[in-house]
Amino acid sequence: MSESDIARYAGGRPSLLTDALIARICLLIADGYSQRRAAMALHIGQSTLADWLARGRAGESPYLELVERLDHARAERAQTLVQRITAAADMDWKAAAWLLERTEPEDYARVRPDPVPQVHVHQHQHEIRILQQLVQQGIITPEQLAIADAQIVQSRTAPDASE
């Protein structure tokens, strides 16, 4: 904190944010602590740290220095973790797949089908029970039941023609 920053608070209560505290916060973040856990470890109120960061993002000194150094600490941590994942990828394809899924999701992310809404499952079960009763009554054959069942499933899984 510069002398001008200290002089700024001469008429009021000085901020508890010091160069030493900024260094300690950044060290914990670089070591992998979340922002919340770092605040707890240093006995700083979470709302106080959030306020300091908001003031720093608004360009207010000395809080701007906190934001800049914290961003740098996070970038260093990310770099370390990416290096570890990349090294692990040489030995385990799953690490490589994980990294690709997250860094290049448009090309490598797993596409999971949308789950069938539960209402469709219940409706399908109800329709099958009705069709089974028709088989028991001799109104339709088991083959017709199988065809109807396949058509019901296909109608629910086919993409909407309006899309």
Summary of the structure (lengths in Angstrom):
residues: 163
radius of gyration: 30.2
end to end distance: 59.0
largest distance: 95.8
contacts: 366
relative contact order: 0.06
helix: 70%
strand: 0%
